[in-house]
Amino acid sequence: MRQRAVFPEDCCTTPSGYHFYERPLFLRDNGDTHNRSGNRFTVPTPGSWVTQETAGWVHYYPRGAALPDQGWKIHISTVPAEADDVLRRTAQVCHQQCLPFKHLPNFAALAQSNSKYADRAASGKFITIYPVQDDVRLEAALNALEVTLKGYSGPEILSDARWRDSPVFIRYGAFRQRTAIVSGEETAVIKDEDTLEDVPDRRVPYFISPPSSRIPTVLTDAIQRRTSGDTVSRAEFPYTVLSALHFANSGGVYLAQRNESSSGACVLKEGRSHVAVDPNTGEDAADRLLNEFNTLRNLTEIPGIVNAHNTFMVNGHRFAELEFVEGVTLYEWVAQNFPFSKTVEVETYTRRCLAIAKKISEIVLHAHAAGCALVDIQPRNIMISEADGHSVSAAAPAVTLIDLELAHFYMGAREGKRRFIGTPGFVSDLDSAFDPRQRDGYSVVRSVIHMFHPVTPLCSLSDTIWEGQKRFIDETFGSRAVDAIQSIDEEFGSPLLKSVAHARRSPVRSAWVGVLSTPERTRNGLVEGILRSRASSREKGVFPGSPVMYESALGAWSVGYGTAGVMLMLDRAAPSTRRNRVFAAELEQLEVQYRACEDFSLLTGRSGLACALSEFGAPEDSVSALVAGSASAAGRFNRYGLADGAGGIAAALASLCLNGGETPLSEAEAMAANLTSGPIVDRALEGPLGLFDGMAGLAVGVLLLSLCPGVDADALRSSGKALIDAAVDALVEAPDGSLQVRFRGALYPYLGSGSAGVGVAVAVMHQLTGEPLTAHHVHVLHRIRQACDVRSCLYPGLLKGMSGLLVAERMFTELLGPPRTAMNPLELLAPFLFHSPSGLLSSGDGGRRLAVDYAHGAAGLLPALANSTHLVDWLPVANPQRLLSPRTRQPITIN
């Protein structure tokens, strides 16, 4: 079962000494006794009750109790300081009234559920109670909880209605999760009691009132208060909200206008009480917003710092009225303007960056002169305002620093608490040894470096990366850029220089400069490092992967993020590992781990595991058992790419069919029937474009499936071509003339979700059908190829990084011939390589730790460094060389 989303910051709880992503505290069975955030909650339980832990919750219910499918649920919220008492008191009520309930397992889970970027629809739900659906007993439960929890605090649960003046909330929804196909998509459902039809059980951060026929009389007042629009007066909230600029669990940011004012638009920033609590200071989001307001009011004379005008409280939420700053963040500005393509000149961009760098440093130095440390300086907190619509132009940009909730005064009468927190990649390992000016200075310098080499936060792995960055910046943008960075560093007391000197003594150091000689030696070094990393992993028996490995119970063994994918890539890059029985123990575990898994996807489920076992020579009946039922499962998906959709299942079945076996063949026939007669292809045409996340991936799966005996190959190929044509037509032209995928305003060339994956689908179609490329497809491939030829990339991995661009280029070379300028794999991957106690490894997803998984880590780099004739040896299906053999080199023919 899939857990809640896991992010890189959740997996970096050890401050030093462990260089891989680790299991988040909120998912650990036993907490760290020295760290209260990991300690488990305990509940004395009567002997007649059953206790069970699943999917991050601890459940309690009377033996033999049967829950209805749906009804009114009761949620209890709390703050960490009161959680033990609230749980003990709530459990007493539940035991007395025989009410099944569940709670979060430990303090870390509670902190995560109320963190800044937690799921807003689920946030605040510490305890869930399943009352009897009877008006009298429901009222009795609510009244008892109100009395026993009187005076306790908790954050507002946005999806629920509050029960009177208490941390008790109610919502109508499913007691036991059911899924069904609604409007062509599999979704969580409840039964409409009037029509008896399945309708979505919507999990959203606002209250949805059910039909009045399902509202008990006892809940009428509570729901009326929750749904009434008159709970806040115009005097309490004298603004009209025009739009939402940003949402976080800690509070939103809104574009607004003060009523009866002609002063124009303003920004309303919201801070929720009892949410995003700092464990060191006890301050919540509302406290930090007040701190930001007070700090800004004392910095009004400094140009370049956002102005604050007003603050007030409404229903436990603090609001601050701030100046509206037109423009984009520096992070967005770099993403839009960085000369990723080697065909783009750099002179104008360099000049603009130097102007921005000078303004940032001047603003911060003025704040320091006023005795204020700004603390969280990083590209997402720096606004860039351009006169011509935020593009590179001749006019100097305006620079404004925003989001200063951690700022504080460190001199004189206004001295405040010192805080040593900030954004990873913009905080030095020497942070605690630096004074406030050096801390800010390090953040400024790293923000400037980000403009010239946007691979932050790799420096959180080792600041020695600066030695390679300096050479890259000098070669790409010239010595004046390096001189400017070093000059700014000196102005703030040389925090970067000192951090780099300190980092040279660390066991993890950048491998960028001086020691990487050839792709073959680098690949061999990675193989050795990957093999040794297993012994260093804190997850017994598995390789240390990226954070996604913790999102499901079986993720650590999966093809995409766990051991199976690492084994596949190692076996193809270094076949001797199999001969030496390196994988003997893992092979015994893989089948055991996945037999009970209901996920049939390629990267996280049974289809991928079946491919790995088949390639390693597992018995046919073991493989067959894993894929049985996969065709029908794919029909229920609302995802279509290779990663976790129907395309991945189809590709897996095709590869297994060509390896032999009756069950894969029958499943492939059923899958082909679903794809040619069902709505899957039509639904995919309305979704994402990419190879691993959308229609290009389904196209590849459909085309590979056409190779299986007993299927309608013509119909499958027709569907595949239609999907590819749709994906190609939806690509957009980047400023450099390349073709890329647009998603949420950004352009992506990557293999997983970008145009490189679409180009790979075109190449697969050409190889499988044997038909000549059309002039249109040749033109498209050239422009996609241009998108892949970049100076730099945010990550190294296969799905959304440099390795994926390199393996795509290999396929383009087969079709189009050598590029004008060859892409050097070693040169392009070197920034992401690090020496570690395990050996040579690469950064993983998020860039904050090392990882060896297929999708994002070192295993996915092996195909890009291989001198292989197999064009799709990176594809995680069984023996992909049997699906697509290299073409005989010949001139390209065009219809």
N, C-alpha and C positions, 0 to 999 in steps of 0.2 A: 504493500500500500504506500502511496506517495505521501511524504511528509510535507509540511509547509515549506515554502521556498527558503533556500539556504544561500546566503551571500558571502563573499570573501571575508567581510569584516566579522562575520559570525565564527569563522574558522581560524582566526588569528588571535586567540586568547592568550597564548604563551608569549610573553614579551621578548624572550630571546632563548636561544639554545635549541629550538626545534624549527626547522626550516621548511616544513611541509604544511599543507592545510590539515587541520585537526578537527575531530568531531566537535561540533558546537556543544557548549555546556548544557544547553537546554535539551540535547538529545542523548546525553550520557546517562547510563544506568546508575552509576555511583559518582556522586559529586566529589570534588576536591575538598578534603576536610579543612584545608587552609584557606579556602575561598568560599565564603558563604553563598555566593551566587550559584554555586553548583550543588549545594546541599538539597536533599530531597525533602518534600513535605511528607509527613506521616500522619495517618489517621487510625486511631484504635477502632477496630472493627468487630462487631458481634460475631460469634462463631457461626451463626446461621446465614451470614452474608458471604458473597463471593467477591474476590478482588481480581481484576484483570487489567493489564496494561497493553494498549495498542495505539499506534499512530500518535505518540506524544501525549497521551492522556492516561490517567489512572481511573478506572471505572469501579464502582461499587454497586451491588444490587442484591436484594434478598434472594436467597436460593429459590429457584423455581419461578421467579418473577418474569412476566411477559410484558414487553413494552408495545404500545400501539405503534403504527407506522409513522404517525404524525400527531401534532397537537401544539398546545402552548408550552413553551420551554421557559424555565426561569434561569437567568444568569446572574452571577454575583461578581462584582468587580472589587478590587482592593488595591492597596499600595504595599510595597515590599515590607515596610515596618510593621504592618498589621496583618500580613497574610496568614501567619500561623494561627493567630487568634480567630480570624474570620473563618478559616477552614475548620477549626475545632468546633466553633459554635454552629456553623452551618451543618456539619456532619451530625451533631447531636439532634438537630431538628429533623434531618433526613432519616436518621435511625429511628427516632420516635414515631415518625409518620410513615415509615416504610417507603421512602422515596428514593428510587435509584438516582445516582449522581456520578459525576466525574470531575476531576480537577487537573490542572497542569502539574507536572511531576516535580518541578524544582524551581528554585528562585530564578535560575537563568532563563527558564521557559517563561516565567512571569515577566521578567525584564524584557525578553525578546518580544513578547506579545504586545507590550506597551512601548516599544522603542520607536524612534523617530520615523523609520521607514517600514514599520510593521504593516500587515494587512489591515486597513482601516475598518473593513467589515467584521473582522474577528477580534480586533483589539479590545482589551478590557475584560474579556471573558475568562475569568479565573476558575469559576465553578459553574457547571451546567447541571441543572436539576430537572428530572422528568416527572412532573406531578401527574396524579390521576386526573383524567379529563372529566371532572365532575365539579360543578360550580362551588359547592359547599367545601369540598376538600381542597380545591385550588385556592379559595379565599383563606382557608385555615393555614395552608402552607405559606402564603404570602404574608399574612399577618404575623405568624410566628417568626418568620425570617426578619420582618421589619422590626419586631421587638428585640430580637436577640442581636441584631446588627446595628441598633440605634447608636449613632455617634461615630460610626466607622466611615472611612472615606474610600473613594474609588473613582477612576475615570469614567466619564460618560461612555456608554456603549452605543455607538452611533446607529446600529441597526435595530435597536430595541426601544421600548417605551419604559420609562422609569416608574417604579412602584413607590408612589408618595415620596417622602424625603428620606431615602435610604439608598444603599448601593445595590439594590435589587432591581432587576430589569426583566422584561418579558418580550417574547417574540413567538409568532406562530411559524412552525416549520417542521422539517423531518426529524423524527427521533432516530430512525435507522435509515442510512443512506440508500436510496434507490436511484438508478439511472434508467433513462429511456431515450429513444430517438424523438426529439421534438424539433420540428421545422428542419429536418435533415441532419441534426446534430445530436450526439449523445450528451445528455446533461442531467444533473441531479434534479429529481422531480418529487412533487407531492401530488396527492389526489385532490382534484377539485370535487368537493363533496356534493356540489349541486349537479354537475354534469358527469361525475365519476371518470373524467378524463385526466391524464397526466399533464401537469403544468409545471413549468420550471420553479424550483425552490431557490429563489433568487437570494444570493448572499451578497448584499450591497451595503455600503456605509450610510444608509439612511433607512428610515422606518417605512415599511410597506404594510399598510393596514389591510387585513383580510376582509372579505365580505362581512357585512354587519351580522349576517346569520350565524357567523362563527365567533362572534365576540360575546363572551359571557357578560352578564350584567355587572359582575364585580370588576371587570376591566374597563368598563365604559369610560369612567372619568379619566383614568390614566391614559387611555388612547386618545381621548379628546384633547387632553393637554398636549400630548406629543404631536398631534396632527394639526392643532390650531395654529394659524398664522399670526395670532394676536398676542403671543406670549412675550414679545419684546416690543416696547414702545418706540416711537420715532425719537423721543428724547434720549432713550438709552442707546439707540443705534442710529445716529443721524446721518446715515450714508445709504447710497444706492449702489449695490454691487453690479458692475458692468460685465465682468467675466472672471473666471478663475485662471490665474497665471501658473499656479503650482499647487499640488496637493501632497501632503505628507501626513502621517498619523499624528505628528506633533501639532499640526494645524496647517491651514491653507494660506496661500498668498493670493490676494484678489486685487483686480483693478476696480477702483470704485470712484465715486464722486460724492462729496459732501452735499447733503441736501441744502437747498436755498443758498448755494454758493456758486460764484462764477469763476472760481480759481482753477478750474480744470480738473483733470484726473489726478488721483493719488493712488498709493498702494496701501492696502490694509493687510497687515501681517497678523496672523492669529497664533496664539500659543495656548494649548489645552492644559488645564490643570491635571496633575497626577500622571502625565504622560511624558515619556522620554526623560525619566528621572536620572540625573547624574549620580552614580553610586558613591562618588567621592564627596560631593558637596550637598547632596540631597535636593538640589534644585531641579524643578520640572520645567517644561517648555514655557509655561506662563512666567515663571521666575526669570528665566533667561531673556525673554522678550522685554520684561521690565528693565532688566540690566542693560539690554541693548538700547532701549529708549533713553535711559538716563545718561548713558555714555555718549550717545549721539548728540544729546542736548548740550553736552560739555565740549563738543568738537565742532560746533556750528561755524566757527571762524576758519576752519581748515577746508580749503577747496579740494574737491575730489572725494569727499566722504558724504554719503547720502544724508539728507536732512530729515529730522523727525519732528512732527508737529503736534501729535496728540496721543494719549493712551487712555484706555478705559476697560472695565470688566463687564461682560454680559454672560449670564448663566454659567459662571465658572470658567469662561474663556477670556483670556486677555487679548486685546487688540491694540495695535499701534498704527497710527497713520504716518506713513513715510512718503517722502518725495518720490514721484514716479520718474524713473530714469529710462529714457528711450534707448533702445539698443539691444545687444546680445551679450552674453557672458563671454569672457575671454576664451573659455573652453569651446564654446560654439564658434567663436570667431576664428580660432585656429583650425577647427574642423572644416570650416567653410573655405578658408583662404590658404592653408598650408600647401606649398607646392609639392604635393605627393607625387604627381606625375613628373617624370624626368624631362618632359617636353616643355614644362612651364618655367619661365625665367624667374629668378629669385631676387633680383635687385630691388624691385618695388616692395616686395614682401619684407625683405631685410630692413629696409629703411623704415617701414611702418612699425615693425617689431621694436626697433631701437627707440623710436619715439614713445611707444607704449611703455617700454621698460623704464625709460627715464621718468615718465610721469608716475608710475607705480612707486618707484623708490622715493621720489620727492614727497608724495602723499604720506607714506609711512614715516619718513624722517620728520615731517612736520608733526605727526601724531606723537612721535617719541619726544619731540621738543616740548610737547604739552604734558608729558609724563604718562602717556597712554600706550599700552601694548594692545595690538589689534588681534593677535593670536591666530585666527583661522584665515590666513591669507592664502588663497589658492584660486585657480582660474575660474571656477564656478562662482566665486564671490567677487569677481572683478567685471564690471560692466564696460563695454566698449560702444561708444556712440559715434557713428559715422554720418557725415553730412549727406552722403549719396546712397543711403540704403544698406549700410554695413558691409560694403565691399572694399577691396583695396583701392585706394584713390590717392590723389596728391595731397589732400587736406589732412592735417594732423587730427587724429581721433581724440575724442574726449574720454577720460578714464574716471570711473567712479567706483569706490569700494562699497560693497553692500554686505548684509548678513553678518553683523558684528556682535552677535549675541554673547560671544565669549570674551570680548574686549574688556579691559580693566585698567585702572590707573595704578601705577606702581611706585609713584613718588609723592611725597608730601602728605598733606592732610587727607587727600582723596584716595590713598592707597587701598587697594582691595585684595581679594583673595587671588593667589597665584594659581593659574591653571596650566597643566602640562598636557593638554590634549589638542588634537588637531586632525587634519586630513592626512591619511597615509600617503607617503611620497613627498609630503611637504613638511614633515616633522623629522628632525634628525635623531639618530641614535644617541647623540650627545645632548638631547633636549634638556634633560634634567641638570646638566652641567652649564648650560648657557644662561646668560641673563636675558630678560625679556626682549631687549633690542636684538640680540643675536638670534633668538627664536624667530622673531618676525623677519629678520634679515635672511635667515635660511629659507623661509617660505617665499620671500620675494625672489630670491635667486632661483629657486626651483621653479617658480611660476614663469620666470623669464626663460629658463632653459626649455620649459615645456613648449614655448612658442617656436623654438628652433629644432627640437627633437621630441615630439609628443609621445613618449613611451612611459611617462609617469604612471603608476608608482613603482617602477622597477628599482628605483634607488632605495626603496624600503627593504629590498633584498640585500643590496650592498651599494654604498655610495661610491665604491670604486668604479662604478659605471661612468662616472664623470670623465675619467681618463679617455674612454672611448668616445663619449659624447663630444668632448672638446675637439678631438680629431675630426669627427663627422661634421661638426658645425663649421670648423675651419675650412674643410674641403668643400662644403656645400654653400656656405653663406659668407665665408671670408673671415679674415683675422679680426676685423673690427667688431664682429659679433662676439667672438671669444673675449676680446679685450673689454667690451662693455660688461659682459657677465662678471669677469674677474674684478673689474673696477667697482661694480655694485657690491660684490662680496666684501671687498676691502672696506667700503663705507660702513658696513654693519659689523665689522670686527672679524671678518674672514670665517664665518661659520661653515661655509661649504668646504673651504680648504682644510679646516680642522676636522670636519666630519670625514672627509676622504682619507686623511692620515690615520684617523681612528679605525676606519673600515678596513684598511690594509692588514690589520691584525686579526680580522674576523675569519672564522673558518669558511665563510661563503664570500667569494670574490668574483667580480666580473671576469669572464674569459674572453672579452672582446679584443683586447690588445695583446699582440705579440706571440701567442702560443698556438693558435688555431692554424694549421698548415694546409690540409687538404680536406675536401668533403669526406673522403673515405676514412681518414684518421679521426675526424670529428664524429662520424657515424659510429665508429668502433668505440670511441670514448663514451658516447651516449649509451650504447648498448651495455657497456660495463657499469656505467652509473645507474642505469635503470635496474639492472639485475641486483646491484648492491643496495638500492634504495628500499627493497622489500624488507631487508633486515633492519632498516632504520624506522620503518613505519610503525606507528602506534596502533594501527589496525591489524590485528594478528592475521598473518597469512595472505594479505593482499598488498598490492602496490599503492603508494600514496598518490591520490589523484586530486582533481580540482573539486571545489565545493559541491558541485552537483552530485557527486557520489554519495552525499549524505541525504539527498532528498527522497530516497526510497530505501526500504529495508535491504534490497538486493543491489543497490547502486554500486557498492564497492566491488562487486563481481561482474559488473556489466561490461559490454563491449565498448560503449561510448566513454565511460568514466571510471572503469574499474579494471580488474585483473584480466578478464577475457580479451579485451581489446589490446592491452599491453602484450599479452602472449601472442596474439596474431601478428602484431607489428614486429616483435622480436623474432618470431619464427621466420618471417619473410626476410628480415634484414640480416639475421645470423642463424641459419638453419642448424648450426652445431648445438644451439641451446636445447633443441629437442633431442638430438642424439645423446646429449649428456644428461638427459632426464631431469633438466632443471624444473620442468613443469609437472612432474609426476604427481606431487601432492595436490596441486591446483586442479588437475584434470579430475581427480576423484571428488573434489568438492563442487565443481561447476554444475554437474548434473543434479546433485543433491540440492544446491541452492535454488535452482530454478524450477524444479518439478511442481512446486506449489504456487508459482508466480502466475498471476492472471494477465500480466502485461505481455503482449506479443510483439512489441516494437523491436526494431533493429538495434538501436543503441542502448536501450535500457531493459529489454525483455527477452523472451524466449526465442524469438527468431534469430537474434544475434548470437545467443548462446548456442543454438543448434548449428549455426554456421561455424563457430569456433570449434565445437566438438567434432563436426564433420571433417574440417580441415586437419584436425589433429588425429584423425583415424579412429574416432569413437565408434562403437557398434551401431549398426543401422537402426536397431530398435530404440536405442537411446535418443538418437536424433529425431526419429519419427514421433516419439512420445512428446517431444518439446513443441513440434509444429502442429500437432493435431488440434484442429479448431481455429487455426490462425486466419483462414480465409473468412470465416464468419465474423471473427473479431474485427478484422479490417473494415468490414462493412458498417460497423458501428462507430468508427472513428470520425471525428471532425477535424482530423489532421491528416496531411497527405504526403509530406516529404519523406526523405529517407530516415530521418532521425527517429521519429516516434509516430509515423503515419503509415498509410496504406502503401505508399511507394517503397518504404523500407521492407515491409513484409513481402511484397511482390518480388523485390530484388533478391531477398533471402530465399524464397521458394524457388526461384529460377535457378539459383546457384546450387541448391540442394538437389533439384531434379537432375541436373547435369552430372551430379555425383552419384546418381542412382538412388533407388528407394521408392517403394510403393506409396507410402503416406505423403511424402513431399509432392509426388506427381499428382495424386488425387486432390490435395490441397491447392496445387497450382491450377488445376482444371477448374476447381470451384472459384478460386480467386479470379481467374480470367473471365468466368461467367459473370461474376459480380461487377467487374470493371467494364465489361462491354454492354451489360444490360441494366445496370443499376445507376443511381444518381451520383456516384462517387466522383466521376470525372467532371460532371457539370458543376458540382459543389466546389471542386478544387479550382476551377477557373475563376472563382470569385475570391480566392484567398491569396496568400503570399506567393511570390514567384520562385523562391529559392530551391536549391537542390536538396538541402536537408530539412527545409521548413515548408516547402510548398509544391507548386505545380511542376517545376522542373524535376523534382525528385520523383513525383508520381509518374512523370513521363519516362524517366529512366527505368523505374520499376516495371511499367507497362511494356516498354520495349524489350527488356530482358526476359520478361515472362513470355514474349512471343517466340522465344527459342525452344520452349518446352513442347514435347509431343502432345497431340490431342487437343490443342487449343486453337482458337480462330486467330491465327497469326495476323492476317490482313486487318481484322477489326482492331486488334490490339495496337498494331503499328499506326493505324489511322488515328486512334485515340492519342497515342504518344505524340504524333506529329501535331495534332491540334493543340495539345498542351504546350508543346515547345513553341509553336507559332504565337500562342497567346502570351507566353512569358517573354519572348523576344520583342513583341509589339509593345509590351508594358515597360520596357527599359527606358530610362531617360538619359538625355545627353548631359554630361558634366561640363563644366566650363572649359576643360581642356579638350573637349570633343569626344572623349571616351563614353562608353555606355555603362551605366550602373543601375542599381536598384535603389529607388527612393523609398525610405521608410521613416515616418515621423520627422520629415524635413531634412534628414541626412541621406547621403549617398553611400552605397556600400558596394565594393567590388568582390567581396569575400566568396569563398567556395560554399560555405554553408547557407548563407542567406542573400548573397549578392550576385553580381553579374557573372563572376567566374563560374559559378555553379550552373548558370543558364548556358554559358558557352560549352561547358562539359556535356550538358544534355544534348546540345546540337552535335557535338563530336560523336557521342554515343549513337545518336540516330544515324549519322552518316556511316559509321562503321558497321552497324547492325544491318542496315538496309542495303548497303553497297551502292546506294544511289549517289550520283555526283552532287557535290555541293552547288546550290544555286548561287548566282552572283550576289543575291541579297544576304545569304548566310555567310559567304566569304567576307563581305563588307562588315557584317555584324561581328564576326569573330575577330577581325582586325581591330575593331573599336573596343571590344571586350579585352582583347590582349593588351591594348594600350592602358586600360584601367588596372591591369595586373602589374604593369611595369612601374613600380613605385620606388621612391627614395626611402620611405620609412613606413612602418605599420605599427599599430598600437599593441598587437599581441603576436606571438610566434606561431600559434597553433593551426591545426588543420582546418577547423570549421570557420573560424573568424580571425585568421591571421596570415602571416607570411607563408607558412608551409602550404596552405591551401592554394595560394596564388601560384606558387612554384609548381605544384603538381598539375594545376590547370594549364600552365604554360607548356609543360611537357606534351600534353595532348594537342595544344595548338601548334606546336612545332611539327608534330607528325602530319597535321593537315595542311599547314600553311608554309612549312619550311622554317629555317632558323630565323630568329628575330634579327633586326638590324643591330641591336645591342643586347648581348646575352645577359640574362639574369643570373648573377653569381649567387648560388644558394648559401655558400659559406658567409659571404659578405653580408647578405640580407638577414641571415638568422643569428649572426654573431652577437648583436646587442642583447639577445635574450638568453645567452648561454652563461652559466656560472659554474665555477669550481666549488664543490661542496665536500663534506666528509664522505659522502657516498661516491663521489667522482663527478664527472661532467654531467650537468643536467640543465633543464631550461625552466623558465617561469611558467606558471599555469594561468588559468582564467583569473582575471583581476590583477595579475602581475605582482601580487603581494607575497607569494610564497612559491617554492618550487613544486612541480607536479609532473607526473610521468604518464598521465592518461592519454588515450587515443585522441579524444576530441580537442583538447586544449594544451596538453603537455608534451613531454619529451618523446613519447612513443609516436605521436603524430608528426614529429619532425623527421623521423627515419626515412619515410618514402621520399621526402624532398631532397635528402642527401644521398639517395641511392643512385647508383649507375645502372638502372634497370631498363629493360626493354618492355616490361609489362606496364602498359599505360594506366591501368587501374589497380595496381597492387596496393593502393591506399584504401580501396573500397572494402569495408568490413563484412564481406560475404564470403562464402566458402569457395576457395580456389578461384579467384576472379579472373585469372589468366585463361581459364576455360571459357569464359563468357566473351571476352574481347581480346583477341590476339593482335599484336602489332601489325599495322598495314605494311605491305610491301611498298617501299618508297617509290613514288611515281609522281609525275607532274599533276597538279590539281586540275581537275576538269570541272568546268562550270557550265550549267545549262543556260 
